[in-house]
Amino acid sequence: MKNIKRLYAIILTLALAMGLCVPAMAAVEDTGFSDVTADTWYAEAAVWCRDNGIMSGISGTAFSPNTTMTRAMLAAVLYRAAGSPAVTGSADFSDVAADAYYNRDANWASANGIISGYGNRRFGSNDPVTREQIAAILWRYDGSPAAGRGTDFADESSIASYAGQAVDWARAEGIISGMDGNRFVPQGQATRAQVAVILHRYLTRGTAVTPPADTPQPGHDTSGSKILIAYFSRAGENYNVGVVEKGNTAIVAEMIAEKTGGNLFEIRPTTPYPSDYNEMLEIARQESSQNARPEMADSVTNMADYDVVFLGYPIWNGDMPMIVYNFLETYDLSGKTVLPFSTNEGSGLAGTQGTITSKCSNATVLDGLAMRGQTAQNDRSAAEQAVESWLKDSGILDRIPSTPNTPSQNTSSTDFDLKKGTVTLNNGIEMPILGIGTYTLSNQQAENSVYWALRDGYRLIDTARIYGNEEGVGRGIQRAIDEGLVTREEIFVTTKMWTSDFGNGAAAIDASLRRLNLDYIDLMILHHSQPSNDVDAYKSMEQAVSEGKLRSIGLSNYYTAEDFDRLVNATTITPALLQNETHPHYQSTAMKEHLKQYGTVLESWFPLGGRGHTQELFNDPTISSIAAAHGKTSAQVLLRWHLQAGNIAIPGSSNEAHIAENFDIFDFELTDAEMQRIAAMDQNRRHASY
């Protein structure tokens, strides 16, 4: 570790030079962020961090306050706060690419002992930062000062030993305060809003700032929660799934927490199991033969507060690990509802349901969930579907009050307004959620389809350079404007840059403007991932945004988180939209979950299944029966499902009657049960290969 005390002195000098230690700011009247109103608890901090070059928004107009802060993001923020000192060499982490935007920041944070990584050459770049982690990181950043114990939090025993002194220091300095009920919530994930407030407090210590209570991330507020998800899991080398960074059971536990709003508690041994699978297995065999009870590193201090306890574990040697027996024998679960869940590679619950029932004789033990580790690690969509079906069948979801973690299935993404038929993008621009697609249409067909669509109420038009019909789309738009049906400002036009144009993006943008006969394009998308030069093409779109030629930019046909992040990390403007093949047989669940951190919305092409599969979906018994129940067509049910699921839909057609039919979906609503039935149709199967 470098001389952090010296570093801190430099930081303070820089802070004074920047005028950071000034009286508290006057009340914010206009934050400049479309998603931060002046009366929010973090408004002053967000504005201060931006104005002092500490923490910018995700775009020129959006701060994204509820996005979870990652370790890479925090390293970048702290590096800027330190004055961006010179850094030599490159971070020696397996998950920090040489060209990653945070490579320098991670290297600096590691070299100075501020964020040290996980010990297996992993920095954990995309891992969320917990509240106890940020306390420890800031404490190290400050030079690891001594701190008195102070008043304990109600959940003090849940704070990891490495963070204990740091939390005491952060509380004493007024940097991180408690939540309702004097709880610290150490494992709670920190949002950008929380981090902005914490940094504001830290860098303005000694001023007249009166910090508000920490406000937890929506969906992670555990105040009043009556559900505990206790689990034992192990990373490292695992049977049949190779070396994993997060254990199979931990993945399932987190899914349960997301859907129930429950509190996570990891059952950790005082002596960790080895990473090598065979070594671990031998120790597990010895423990089983000796009926051992491995010591737990942490404890649940408020078990009496919980009504429902989920208990998760892998199956080892046909049984639960012995440390799970220790947990069961340590806590009195009388009167509670207990739900076991296991990860395995074919042994199911392996009789553990009966074991738990016998050990919890005064509790209600419901049927458990058994999931293959391969599914948990490699097929998130299937895993989430299994968890959700199990929770629904158990009746647990019916016992949970309405919370951010358990949205009604007949509502859309929180940003979708089904009455207005719009969504607000992460740049603050409003976009229609139902449009007309023009794939395969000739110029004449495109002109007619666009005109009919605008006449019938559509305001979103989708085309692409490679479709060869931008001129026809432009004529259809002008025809509707000339007849007084719409104004240009009411229409949202999307086109796409083809891969052969990536080498000269500026010329491609100008050519699309000419063909469409428009002064600006509402949204331009890179049509396909092309790692050789898509970053350069995207940067040309960023330049066009600054010139007023494009209002929003996005991507299409990026099907993995890694591919999406590759481009995002090399550019400046976060994509407003990702357009991918999406329909009931391929519901894009994993990508949609990944996009949440960026505020990027998903748009569906092939929303009705695509060529050769549309009729298959129309005739599917699930779809057709739901259509009959509502007096609607199968197409209308499919499109309504997209909107309620939070997908923008752009069905294509050259048939005047079908265009009108497709738009007539705002006068009915699918029920929770109907949404669940369609969700169960997911096969993770694309119908196109491009």
Secondary structure, DSSP 8 states (H G I E B T S, - for coil): ---HHHHHHHHHHHHHHTT-S-------S--S-TT--TTSTTHHHHHHHHHTTS---SSSS---TTSB-BHHHHHHHHHHHTT-----S----TTS-TT-TTHHHHHHHHHTTSS---SSS---TTSB-BHHHHHHHHHHHTT-------S--TTGGGS-GGGHHHHHHHHHTTSS--BTTTB--TT-B-BHHHHHHHHHHHHTTTSS---------TT---TT--EEEEE----EEETTTEEESS-HHHHHHHHHHHHH--EEEE--BSS---SSHHHHHHHHHHHHHTT----BS---TTGGG-SEEEEEEE-BTTB--HHHHHHHHHS--TT-EEEEEEEESS-TTTTHHHHHHHHTTTSEE---EEEEHHHHHH-HHHHHHHHHHHHHHHTTGGGS-S-TTS--TTS--TTEETTTTEEE-TTS-EEESBEEE-TT--HHHHHHHHHHHHHHT--EEE--GGGT-HHHHHHHHHHHHHTTS--GGG-EEEEEE-GGGGGGHHHHHHHHHHHHT-S-EEEEEE-S--TTTHHHHHHHHHHHHHTTSEEEEEEES--SHHHHHHHHTTSSS--SEEEEE-BTTB--HHHHHHHGGGT-EEEEESTT--TTTHHHHHH-HHHHHHHHHHT--HHHHHHHHHHHHTEEE--B-S-HHHHHHHH--SS----HHHHHHHHTT-----S---
